[in-house]
Amino acid sequence: MQHNVLILDFGSQYTQLIARRVRELNIFCEIFPYNKIPEDLSSFKATILSGSPFSVRAEDAPHPDLSQIRGKMPLLAVCYGAQYLAHFDGGEVAPSNIREYGRANLSFVDDHDPFFEEVALNSQVWMSHSDTIKKLPTNGVRLASTKDVENAAYRIEGEKTYAIQFHPEVYHSTDGKQMLENFLVRIAEVPQNFTPNAFVEEIVAELQEKIKGDKVVLGLSGGVDSTVAAVLLNKAIGKNLYCIFVNNGLLRKNEFQNVLDQYKGMGLNVKGVDAADRFLDQLAGIEEPEAKRKAIGRVFIEVFDDEAHRIEDVKWLAQGTIYPDVIESISVKGPSATIKSHHNVGGLPDFMKLKIVEPLRMLFKDEVRRVGATLGIDPELLGRHPFPGPGLSIRILGDITKEKVRILQEVDAIFIEGLKSHGLYDQVWQAGAILLPVNSVGVMGDERTYEKVVALRAVESTDGMTADWVHLPYDFLMKISNEIINKVKGVNRVVYDISSKPPATIEWE
């Protein structure tokens, strides 16, 4: 991609949001850890420094070499970045008397600066820091203050370098997106040319150049990511793409056949492989979530390898990896603290001897959907909720059995179909049911029951990085609960999960 924006991550929880806001401006950007700055910066037109949980005064504070960036391209320093420029260039950063966290309002010292073009007077911004800038760096010019923060924004005389103590990327900064646009478009003059059409044209050309006449095998899941990846590859290499859809026995009810039927009219070369028994046999007795993921990943590779060997001279494996998968699998301090392993990040066993191609690796989920729309993919398929790679295995807490899978498939089907029939499905980003490892006492007719508990989960999100639980109507939840208890043998209690991410995750395991 040309006209890139480089985002240097200092470990902030908001770094991904910076990237999301930049992409919303139709500008392509990439996140790199502060200690892994690309050697070749020729394709980057501007740089943004993120915030950080560190203090610039700490001995172990991030301290990158910005000599190839500072003064050589437009630079925007956010929060920690603003303190970093001050601390190491003639300014002073000191602990605040009070922690500056939450909403504040800007008071402009210079409201004619292009950074504040079309930004409202007293614009609300979001502060999140415990240090403050007492003295500006050499050649620093104050642009704005707040009630408690004198140096809330400044620029460096003679450079296209701007620094802000607040976070423009978060929702609470009401004109934050406008400020980012002002910096990137008005000041840095970065073209706004990252559109779905442009992406398709460029990635198809890249795939043709990379793959040439080789054969590619792709594991389809029925979800948005793998489907868009398949259609992109099909557009680039046609008949040399071989798609395999594996039934791991942990799909939604009737999904194996439904997905195969869905692909029939898309011109894709798809083979369905029913390996349900093989997966369930390997999962027998396994309770720990990561062990489940690893077992499923191992068996998937074995099944996939068997099928790939039936294709002569296949050279590449395509995957539907997207940018949040990549971001969660790296860290500014080396390998990240694993929240959960991603089944499609990190390469393949040596014995497979296949090279990896990931056409969606740099896209967020909503961008994948827009690319899919550009490719003419059915809106119903593009609107499908995300579904975990390990399937229902991580929605069955504890060990996996065929009976538990049956119960959860039935519950899930009632919940999802209910959302669709009540016009709620498209208001939800992801929904599903969780089978809990507990039984509860109930009464059905004149008999006492001692059966399973299921939890329903529905969240709204943009890309899965953060998520809020959805306030589904009580009447709807009552109806679905009654239907599940009456129709699904083995369940006598239904609960609704009202936890957001963070602190909870979207999935329970």
C-alpha positions as CSV (number, residue, x, y, z in Angstrom):
1,M,0.0,0.0,0.0
2,Q,1.2,3.5,-0.8
3,H,0.8,6.6,1.3
4,N,1.1,4.7,4.5
5,V,0.8,6.2,8.0
6,L,3.2,4.6,10.5
7,I,1.8,4.1,14.0
8,L,4.4,3.4,16.7
9,D,2.9,1.4,19.6
10,F,4.2,2.1,23.1
11,G,1.8,-0.4,24.6
12,S,-1.4,1.8,24.9
13,Q,-4.8,0.1,25.1
14,Y,-5.9,2.7,22.6
15,T,-3.4,2.0,19.8
16,Q,-5.8,-0.1,17.8
17,L,-8.3,2.7,18.0
18,I,-5.9,5.1,16.4
19,A,-5.6,2.7,13.5
20,R,-9.3,2.3,13.2
21,R,-9.8,6.1,13.1
22,V,-7.1,6.6,10.5
23,R,-8.6,3.8,8.3
24,E,-12.1,5.5,8.6
25,L,-10.5,8.5,6.8
26,N,-9.7,6.2,3.8
27,I,-6.0,6.3,4.7
28,F,-4.0,3.1,5.1
29,C,-1.9,2.8,8.2
30,E,0.2,0.1,10.0
31,I,1.0,-0.5,13.6
32,F,4.6,-1.4,14.6
33,P,6.0,-1.9,18.1
34,Y,8.2,1.1,19.0
35,N,11.2,-1.2,19.2
36,K,10.7,-2.6,15.7
37,I,10.6,0.5,13.5
38,P,10.8,-0.5,9.8
39,E,14.2,0.1,8.3
40,D,12.7,1.3,5.0
41,L,10.4,4.3,5.8
42,S,10.1,5.4,2.1
43,S,6.4,4.4,1.8
44,F,5.3,6.2,5.0
45,K,4.0,9.8,4.7
46,A,3.4,10.5,8.4
47,T,4.0,9.0,11.8
48,I,1.8,8.8,14.9
49,L,3.2,8.0,18.4
50,S,0.7,6.2,20.6
51,G,0.1,6.6,24.3
52,S,1.6,4.2,26.9
53,P,1.1,2.8,30.4
54,F,4.7,3.8,31.1
55,S,6.0,7.1,32.5
56,V,8.7,8.7,30.3
57,R,10.6,9.2,33.6
58,A,10.9,5.5,34.3
59,E,14.1,3.7,33.7
60,D,12.4,1.1,31.5
61,A,10.3,3.6,29.6
62,P,10.1,3.0,25.8
63,H,12.9,5.0,24.1
64,P,12.9,4.6,20.3
65,D,15.3,6.2,17.9
66,L,13.2,8.7,16.0
67,S,16.2,10.2,14.0
68,Q,14.8,9.0,10.7
69,I,11.3,10.3,11.5
70,R,11.5,13.5,13.5
71,G,11.7,16.5,11.2
72,K,11.8,14.2,8.1
73,M,8.0,13.6,7.9
74,P,4.9,14.9,9.7
75,L,4.7,13.6,13.2
76,L,1.8,13.5,15.6
77,A,2.6,12.5,19.2
78,V,-0.3,11.4,21.4
79,C,-0.2,11.4,25.2
80,Y,3.0,9.5,26.1
81,G,4.3,10.5,22.7
82,A,3.8,14.2,23.6
83,Q,5.5,13.7,26.9
84,Y,8.3,11.8,25.2
85,L,9.1,14.6,22.8
86,A,9.1,17.1,25.7
87,H,11.2,15.0,28.1
88,F,14.0,14.2,25.7
89,D,14.2,17.6,23.9
90,G,14.6,20.4,26.4
91,G,11.2,20.2,28.1
92,E,10.1,18.9,31.5
93,V,7.6,16.2,32.4
94,A,6.6,15.7,36.1
95,P,4.0,13.8,38.1
96,S,0.6,15.5,38.1
97,N,-0.8,16.7,41.5
98,I,-3.9,14.7,40.5
99,R,-4.3,11.9,38.0
100,E,-5.7,13.5,34.8
101,Y,-8.3,11.0,33.7
102,G,-11.6,11.6,31.9
103,R,-13.3,14.4,30.0
104,A,-11.9,17.9,29.6
105,N,-12.5,20.9,27.4
106,L,-10.0,22.6,25.2
107,S,-9.2,26.3,25.4
108,F,-7.3,27.4,22.2
109,V,-4.2,29.5,22.4
110,D,-4.1,29.5,18.6
111,D,-7.3,28.5,17.0
112,H,-6.1,29.5,13.5
113,D,-3.6,26.6,13.4
114,P,-4.7,24.1,10.8
115,F,-4.7,21.3,13.4
116,F,-7.9,22.9,14.9
117,E,-9.7,23.6,11.6
118,E,-13.4,23.0,12.0
119,V,-12.9,22.0,15.7
120,A,-15.5,23.4,18.0
121,L,-14.6,26.0,20.7
122,N,-14.3,24.2,24.1
123,S,-14.2,20.9,22.3
124,Q,-14.4,17.9,24.7
125,V,-11.4,15.6,24.8
126,W,-10.4,12.5,26.8
127,M,-7.4,12.6,29.2
128,S,-5.7,9.5,30.5
129,H,-2.3,10.2,32.1
130,S,-0.6,10.6,35.5
131,D,2.3,12.8,34.3
132,T,2.0,16.2,32.9
133,I,4.2,18.5,30.7
134,K,5.5,21.3,32.8
135,K,7.7,22.9,30.2
136,L,7.5,22.5,26.4
137,P,10.4,21.1,24.4
138,T,12.8,23.3,22.5
139,N,11.0,25.4,19.9
140,G,7.6,24.2,21.3
141,V,4.6,26.4,20.7
142,R,1.5,26.0,22.9
143,L,-1.7,25.5,20.9
144,A,-4.3,24.6,23.5
145,S,-4.9,24.1,27.3
146,T,-7.6,22.7,29.5
147,K,-8.6,23.7,33.0
148,D,-6.1,21.4,34.6
149,V,-3.5,20.9,31.8
150,E,-1.6,24.0,30.6
151,N,0.2,22.2,27.7
152,A,-2.6,20.1,26.3
153,A,-1.5,20.6,22.7
154,Y,1.7,22.1,21.1
155,R,3.6,22.1,17.8
156,I,7.3,22.3,17.1
157,E,8.4,25.5,15.2
158,G,10.0,24.7,11.9
159,E,8.7,21.1,11.7
160,K,5.4,19.5,10.9
161,T,5.5,18.0,14.4
162,Y,2.4,18.2,16.6
163,A,1.8,16.8,20.1
164,I,-1.4,16.4,22.2
165,Q,-1.8,15.3,25.8
166,F,-5.3,13.9,25.1
167,H,-6.6,10.9,23.1
168,P,-8.3,12.0,19.8
169,E,-9.0,8.3,18.9
170,V,-11.5,7.6,21.6
171,Y,-15.2,8.2,21.3
172,H,-15.3,10.7,24.2
173,S,-13.0,13.2,22.2
174,T,-15.9,14.7,20.2
175,D,-13.8,16.3,17.5
176,G,-10.9,13.8,17.7
177,K,-11.6,12.4,14.2
178,Q,-11.6,15.9,12.8
179,M,-8.2,16.6,14.4
180,L,-6.7,13.4,13.0
181,E,-8.1,14.4,9.6
182,N,-6.6,17.9,9.9
183,F,-3.2,16.5,10.8
184,L,-3.1,13.8,8.1
185,V,-4.9,15.5,5.2
186,R,-4.3,19.3,5.7
187,I,-0.9,19.2,7.4
188,A,0.7,15.9,6.2
189,E,-1.1,15.9,2.9
190,V,-1.7,12.1,2.9
191,P,-4.0,11.1,0.1
192,Q,-7.3,9.5,1.1
193,N,-7.1,6.7,-1.4
194,F,-7.6,3.5,0.8
195,T,-10.9,2.4,-0.5
196,P,-12.4,-1.1,-1.0
197,N,-12.1,-0.8,-4.8
198,A,-8.5,0.3,-4.5
199,F,-7.7,-2.5,-2.1
200,V,-9.2,-5.2,-4.4
201,E,-7.2,-3.9,-7.4
202,E,-3.9,-3.8,-5.6
203,I,-4.3,-7.0,-3.7
204,V,-5.3,-9.0,-6.8
205,A,-2.3,-7.7,-8.6
206,E,-0.1,-8.6,-5.6
207,L,-1.5,-12.1,-5.4
208,Q,-1.0,-12.7,-9.1
209,E,2.6,-11.5,-8.8
210,K,3.3,-13.6,-5.7
211,I,1.5,-16.8,-6.6
212,K,2.0,-16.8,-10.4
213,G,0.9,-20.2,-11.7
214,D,1.1,-22.1,-8.4
215,K,-1.8,-23.9,-6.8
216,V,-3.3,-22.7,-3.5
217,V,-5.4,-24.5,-1.0
218,L,-7.7,-22.6,1.4
219,G,-9.6,-23.8,4.4
220,L,-13.1,-22.3,4.3
221,S,-15.0,-21.8,7.5
222,G,-18.3,-20.5,6.1
223,G,-17.5,-17.1,7.8
224,V,-16.9,-13.7,6.3
225,D,-13.1,-13.7,6.5
226,S,-12.4,-17.0,4.7
227,T,-15.1,-16.4,2.2
228,V,-13.8,-12.9,1.2
229,A,-10.3,-14.3,1.1
230,A,-11.5,-17.1,-1.2
231,V,-13.3,-14.8,-3.6
232,L,-10.3,-12.5,-3.8
233,L,-8.0,-15.4,-4.6
234,N,-10.5,-16.8,-7.1
235,K,-10.4,-13.4,-8.8
236,A,-6.6,-13.5,-8.9
237,I,-5.8,-17.1,-9.8
238,G,-9.1,-18.8,-10.7
239,K,-9.0,-22.6,-11.1
240,N,-5.7,-22.8,-9.2
241,L,-7.6,-22.2,-6.0
242,Y,-8.8,-25.3,-4.1
243,C,-11.1,-24.7,-1.2
244,I,-11.7,-27.2,1.6
245,F,-14.5,-27.0,4.1
246,V,-14.0,-29.3,7.1
247,N,-16.8,-30.3,9.4
248,N,-15.1,-30.6,12.8
249,G,-18.4,-31.7,14.5
250,L,-18.5,-28.4,16.3
251,L,-20.3,-26.2,13.8
252,R,-23.8,-24.8,14.3
253,K,-26.8,-27.0,13.6
254,N,-26.9,-28.1,9.9
255,E,-24.2,-25.7,9.1
256,F,-21.9,-28.1,7.2
257,Q,-24.5,-28.7,4.4
258,N,-25.9,-25.2,4.6
259,V,-22.5,-23.6,4.0
260,L,-21.7,-26.0,1.1
261,D,-25.0,-25.1,-0.5
262,Q,-24.2,-21.4,-0.1
263,Y,-20.9,-21.7,-2.0
264,K,-22.4,-23.6,-4.9
265,G,-23.4,-20.4,-6.8
266,M,-20.2,-18.5,-6.1
267,G,-18.0,-20.1,-8.7
268,L,-15.6,-21.5,-6.1
269,N,-14.0,-24.9,-6.2
270,V,-15.1,-26.3,-2.8
271,K,-14.7,-29.8,-1.3
272,G,-16.5,-30.7,1.9
273,V,-14.8,-33.1,4.3
274,D,-16.8,-34.6,7.2
275,A,-14.3,-35.3,9.9
276,A,-16.7,-34.8,12.9
277,D,-15.9,-38.1,14.6
278,R,-12.2,-37.7,14.2
279,F,-12.3,-34.3,16.0
280,L,-14.6,-35.4,18.8
281,D,-12.5,-38.6,19.4
282,Q,-9.4,-36.4,19.9
283,L,-11.3,-34.0,22.2
284,A,-12.6,-36.7,24.5
285,G,-11.8,-35.9,28.2
286,I,-10.1,-32.6,27.5
287,E,-11.4,-29.7,29.6
288,E,-8.8,-27.0,29.6
289,P,-9.6,-24.3,26.9
290,E,-6.2,-23.9,25.4
291,A,-5.8,-27.7,25.3
292,K,-9.1,-27.8,23.3
293,R,-7.8,-25.2,20.9
294,K,-4.5,-26.9,20.4
295,A,-6.2,-30.3,19.9
296,I,-8.6,-28.9,17.3
297,G,-5.7,-27.1,15.6
298,R,-3.7,-30.2,15.4
299,V,-6.5,-32.4,14.0
300,F,-7.4,-29.7,11.6
301,I,-3.8,-29.6,10.3
302,E,-3.8,-33.4,10.0
303,V,-7.2,-33.5,8.1
304,F,-6.2,-30.5,6.0
305,D,-2.8,-32.1,5.2
306,D,-4.5,-35.3,4.1
307,E,-6.7,-33.4,1.7
308,A,-3.9,-31.1,0.4
309,H,-1.9,-34.1,-0.5
310,R,-4.7,-35.2,-2.8
311,I,-4.0,-32.0,-4.9
312,E,-0.9,-32.4,-7.0
313,D,1.8,-29.8,-6.7
314,V,0.0,-27.4,-4.3
315,K,2.5,-24.8,-3.1
316,W,0.5,-22.3,-0.9
317,L,-1.9,-22.3,2.0
318,A,-4.3,-19.3,2.1
319,Q,-5.7,-18.2,5.4
320,G,-8.4,-15.6,6.4
321,T,-6.2,-14.0,9.0
322,I,-7.3,-10.4,9.7
323,Y,-5.5,-7.5,11.4
324,P,-6.9,-7.9,15.0
325,D,-5.5,-11.5,14.9
326,V,-2.1,-10.1,14.0
327,I,-2.3,-7.3,16.6
328,E,-3.2,-9.6,19.4
329,S,-0.3,-11.9,18.5
330,I,2.5,-9.3,18.7
331,S,3.7,-7.1,21.5
332,V,5.9,-4.1,22.0
333,K,7.9,-6.2,24.5
334,G,8.3,-9.3,22.3
335,P,5.7,-12.2,22.5
336,S,2.5,-11.0,24.0
337,A,0.9,-12.3,27.1
338,T,-1.4,-14.8,25.5
339,I,-5.1,-14.1,26.1
340,K,-5.9,-16.9,23.7
341,S,-4.2,-18.5,20.8
342,H,-5.4,-17.8,17.3
343,H,-5.6,-20.9,15.2
344,N,-4.6,-19.0,12.0
345,V,-1.7,-16.9,13.2
346,G,1.9,-18.1,13.5
347,G,2.6,-20.5,10.6
348,L,2.5,-24.2,9.9
349,P,4.3,-27.3,10.9
350,D,7.4,-27.9,8.8
351,F,6.1,-31.1,7.4
352,M,3.4,-29.4,5.4
353,K,5.9,-27.6,3.2
354,L,3.4,-24.9,2.2
355,K,4.0,-21.2,1.9
356,I,1.3,-19.0,3.5
357,V,-0.7,-16.3,1.8
358,E,-3.0,-14.0,3.8
359,P,-4.8,-11.5,1.6
360,L,-6.8,-9.9,4.4
361,R,-4.0,-9.7,6.9
362,M,-4.0,-5.9,7.1
363,L,-7.8,-5.4,7.3
364,F,-10.2,-4.9,10.2
365,K,-13.5,-6.9,10.2
366,D,-15.6,-4.0,9.0
367,E,-13.1,-3.4,6.2
368,V,-13.3,-7.1,5.2
369,R,-17.1,-6.7,4.9
370,R,-16.8,-3.6,2.7
371,V,-14.3,-5.4,0.4
372,G,-16.7,-8.3,0.2
373,A,-19.5,-6.0,-0.9
374,T,-17.2,-4.6,-3.6
375,L,-16.7,-8.2,-4.8
376,G,-20.4,-8.7,-5.0
377,I,-20.7,-11.3,-2.2
378,D,-24.2,-11.9,-0.9
379,P,-25.1,-9.3,1.9
380,E,-26.6,-12.1,4.0
381,L,-23.3,-13.9,4.0
382,L,-21.3,-10.7,4.7
383,G,-23.6,-9.9,7.6
384,R,-23.0,-13.3,9.4
385,H,-21.8,-13.0,12.9
386,P,-18.2,-14.0,13.7
387,F,-17.9,-17.6,14.8
388,P,-14.9,-18.9,16.7
389,G,-12.4,-21.1,14.8
390,P,-12.6,-23.9,17.5
391,G,-16.4,-23.7,17.1
392,L,-18.7,-24.9,19.9
393,S,-15.9,-26.5,21.8
394,I,-15.1,-23.3,23.6
395,R,-18.8,-22.7,24.2
396,I,-19.0,-26.0,26.0
397,L,-17.3,-25.4,29.3
398,G,-15.5,-28.6,30.4
399,D,-15.2,-31.8,28.4
400,I,-16.8,-32.3,25.0
401,T,-19.3,-35.1,24.2
402,K,-21.7,-35.7,21.3
403,E,-24.6,-35.2,23.6
404,K,-23.3,-31.8,24.8
405,V,-22.7,-30.7,21.2
406,R,-26.3,-31.8,20.3
407,I,-27.7,-29.8,23.3
408,L,-25.8,-26.6,22.4
409,Q,-26.5,-26.8,18.7
410,E,-30.2,-27.0,19.5
411,V,-30.0,-24.1,21.9
412,D,-27.9,-22.0,19.6
413,A,-30.3,-22.6,16.6
414,I,-33.3,-21.4,18.6
415,F,-31.4,-18.3,19.8
416,I,-30.0,-17.3,16.4
417,E,-33.2,-18.0,14.5
418,G,-35.1,-16.0,17.1
419,L,-32.8,-13.0,16.6
420,K,-33.4,-13.2,12.9
421,S,-37.2,-13.6,13.1
422,H,-37.5,-10.7,15.5
423,G,-35.4,-8.4,13.4
424,L,-32.6,-8.3,16.0
425,Y,-29.8,-10.2,14.2
426,D,-28.3,-7.2,12.4
427,Q,-28.3,-5.1,15.6
428,V,-25.9,-7.7,17.2
429,W,-22.2,-8.1,16.2
430,Q,-21.9,-11.6,17.7
431,A,-24.3,-14.0,19.5
432,G,-24.2,-17.5,20.7
433,A,-25.0,-19.8,23.6
434,I,-22.7,-21.3,26.2
435,L,-23.3,-24.7,27.9
436,L,-22.3,-24.4,31.6
437,P,-20.6,-27.3,33.5
438,V,-23.4,-27.2,36.2
439,N,-26.8,-28.7,36.6
440,S,-29.7,-26.9,38.3
441,V,-32.9,-28.1,40.0
442,G,-36.1,-27.5,38.1
443,V,-39.7,-28.6,37.9
444,M,-41.3,-29.7,34.7
445,G,-44.9,-31.0,35.0
446,D,-45.1,-32.7,38.4
447,E,-41.5,-34.0,38.1
448,R,-38.3,-32.7,39.6
449,T,-35.5,-32.2,37.0
450,Y,-31.7,-31.8,37.4
451,E,-30.4,-30.6,34.1
452,K,-28.0,-28.3,32.3
453,V,-27.8,-24.5,32.4
454,V,-27.1,-22.4,29.3
455,A,-26.0,-18.8,29.0
456,L,-27.0,-16.6,26.1
457,R,-24.5,-14.0,24.9
458,A,-25.0,-11.1,22.5
459,V,-22.6,-8.2,22.0
460,E,-22.2,-5.1,19.9
461,S,-18.8,-4.2,18.6
462,T,-16.9,-2.8,15.5
463,D,-14.0,-5.2,15.3
464,G,-14.0,-7.3,18.5
465,M,-11.3,-5.3,20.2
466,T,-13.9,-4.0,22.6
467,A,-17.6,-5.1,23.0
468,D,-20.7,-4.1,25.0
469,W,-23.5,-6.5,25.8
470,V,-26.7,-5.9,23.9
471,H,-29.9,-4.8,25.7
472,L,-32.1,-7.4,24.1
473,P,-35.9,-6.9,24.9
474,Y,-37.1,-8.7,28.0
475,D,-40.1,-10.1,26.1
476,F,-37.7,-11.6,23.5
477,L,-35.5,-13.1,26.1
478,M,-38.5,-14.6,27.9
479,K,-39.8,-16.1,24.7
480,I,-36.4,-17.6,23.8
481,S,-35.9,-19.0,27.3
482,N,-39.2,-20.7,27.3
483,E,-38.7,-22.1,23.8
484,I,-35.2,-23.5,24.8
485,I,-36.5,-25.1,28.0
486,N,-39.5,-26.6,26.3
487,K,-37.8,-27.9,23.2
488,V,-34.2,-28.8,24.2
489,K,-34.1,-32.0,26.2
490,G,-31.4,-31.7,28.9
491,V,-31.8,-27.9,29.7
492,N,-33.9,-26.5,32.4
493,R,-32.4,-23.0,33.0
494,V,-31.4,-20.1,30.8
495,V,-29.4,-17.0,31.9
496,Y,-28.2,-13.9,29.9
497,D,-24.6,-12.7,30.0
498,I,-24.4,-8.9,30.7
499,S,-20.6,-8.6,30.8
500,S,-18.7,-6.2,28.4
501,K,-15.2,-6.5,27.0
502,P,-13.1,-5.5,28.8
503,P,-13.0,-6.8,31.5
504,A,-14.7,-10.0,30.2
505,T,-13.9,-11.5,26.8
506,I,-16.5,-12.1,24.1
507,E,-16.2,-15.9,24.4
508,W,-16.1,-17.6,27.8
509,E,-13.1,-19.7,27.0
